[in-house]
Amino acid sequence: DNFGNGASDGQAVTVVATTSNDVFAPDNMGATTTITRQAIDAFPSIKRSLEDYVRFDPRVVQVDKERGGISGGGQNNRYNNIRIDGVPTNDQFGLNDSGLPTVTNASQPVSIDWIQEFSVGISNYDVTQSDFVGANINAVTKSGGNEFEVAGYGVFRNDNMVGDDENGNEFRGFEEESAAGGYIGGPIIADRLFFFAGYERFERSSPAPDFCLRDSGGCGNPINLTQAQVDEVTTIAQGYGWDPGAASISGVDNTDDKYFAKLDWNITDDQRAWVRYN
């Protein structure tokens, strides 16, 4: 018989089938999401912090947009484990909802421009992954290559770019904030030794909170404390040789300088070493 492909009786027909299944691949240790540099570049983020980008994983949600809290698999945000190149980089005191040990929630230890990709895992069963009940987030930093890469960037916004609330009150979270920086990467020895370095400066100017003493008037949020009570506390403190100063609240200016340096060394075809400082 003729099967329509040129074969006839007495001739062998060989059929070859291949399959690729990422779910059951031997190197897949659970349900993970990889967020590539292409996705990071295409996604707009005002805060430029990781909690915006890890939401590419549908199991991760942002539970507090102001403070940057994220929940993985419905767990408390403090059960996440955030790592940079596999090294834990968490808020050890549990004070920041973002889980990061940073001065401001709009900042993070490594600039988003220095990150190559994110890996987000919820149900990892790899025994090398531990210390998390919620999300296991790993940020992989950039490395230099055989071609030199140089870039500079800047971001600025102020309170005029933020709308009023539903009652018509002006936004008072900050007056202005900016970030400016750059990076350079390239070869030291082609195919063998590479470097990557970056610097970024973040600045934020915030107004004083709208609080005042109960009997002073002229503010939107009077506290349950009078000037007479403040004077009494001041007098007692001065009796112990300490001057607590005036009962006033001023604005806050934050500055965050980031430095980054990384060396990658291909020792042999099977051995590789790298060192990072930030």
HELIX and SHEET records of a PDB file:
HELIX    1   1 ARG A   37  ALA A   42  1                                   6    
HELIX    2   2 LEU A   50  TYR A   53  1                                   4    
HELIX    3   3 VAL A   54  PHE A   56  5                                   3    
HELIX    4   4 ASN A   77  TYR A   79  5                                   3    
HELIX    5   5 ILE A  112  TRP A  114  5                                   3    
HELIX    6   6 ASP A  159  MET A  161  5                                   3    
HELIX    7   7 GLN A  227  GLY A  239  1                                  13    
SHEET    1   A 5 THR A  32  ILE A  35  0                                        
SHEET    2   A 5 ILE A 115  GLY A 121 -1                                        
SHEET    3   A 5 ASN A 136  THR A 141 -1                                        
SHEET    4   A 5 ASN A  81  ILE A  84  1                                        
SHEET    5   A 5 VAL A  87  PRO A  88 -1                                        
SHEET    1   B 2 VAL A  60  ASP A  64  0                                        
SHEET    2   B 2 GLY A  69  GLY A  72 -1                                        
SHEET    1   C 5 GLU A 149  ASN A 158  0                                        
SHEET    2   C 5 GLU A 176  ILE A 189 -1                                        
SHEET    3   C 5 LEU A 193  SER A 206 -1                                        
SHEET    4   C 5 VAL A 252  ASN A 266 -1                                        
SHEET    5   C 5 ARG A 272  TYR A 277 -1                                        
SHEET    1   D 2 PHE A 211  CYS A 212  0                                        
SHEET    2   D 2 ASN A 221  PRO A 222  1                                        
END                                                                             
